[in-house]
Amino acid sequence: MFIHLGGEKAIRSSELIAIFDLSIEKSSKISMQFIQHISKEKQVETIGDEDPKTLIVTTDKVYYSPISSTTLKKRAGQLIT
């Protein structure tokens, strides 16, 4: 199954590790270090032109999505049930 992340981007549900509200990026020193490390490795992709709301961690990349974390979690939850 696939999860639509916004724009024209979809990922396999098996690749999904975590979905975070973007506010987590600024709320924790560890999460800021994680983003800085991933950015250096060029494994970050911003989806669309809108302001990002959600951080999606997959096995290969980290995505910034304009879709809310609540909506994406619902989409992922529908695949589990």
URRA-V649853 format. One record per residue. N is the residue number from 1. RES is the residue in one small letter. BURIAL is b if it has 9 or more other ideal C-beta (glycine too) atoms within 8 Angstrom, else e. Layout:
BEGIN
N | RES | BURIAL
N | RES | BURIAL
END
This chain:
BEGIN
1 | m | e
2 | f | e
3 | i | b
4 | h | e
5 | l | b
6 | g | b
7 | g | e
8 | e | e
9 | k | b
10 | a | e
11 | i | b
12 | r | e
13 | s | b
14 | s | e
15 | e | b
16 | l | b
17 | i | e
18 | a | e
19 | i | b
20 | f | b
21 | d | b
22 | l | b
23 | s | e
24 | i | b
25 | e | b
26 | k | e
27 | s | e
28 | s | e
29 | k | e
30 | i | e
31 | s | b
32 | m | b
33 | q | e
34 | f | e
35 | i | b
36 | q | e
37 | h | e
38 | i | b
39 | s | e
40 | k | e
41 | e | e
42 | k | e
43 | q | e
44 | v | b
45 | e | e
46 | t | e
47 | i | b
48 | g | e
49 | d | e
50 | e | e
51 | d | e
52 | p | b
53 | k | b
54 | t | b
55 | l | b
56 | i | b
57 | v | b
58 | t | b
59 | t | e
60 | d | e
61 | k | e
62 | v | b
63 | y | b
64 | y | b
65 | s | b
66 | p | b
67 | i | b
68 | s | e
69 | s | b
70 | t | e
71 | t | e
72 | l | b
73 | k | b
74 | k | e
75 | r | b
76 | a | b
77 | g | e
78 | q | e
79 | l | b
80 | i | e
81 | t | e
END
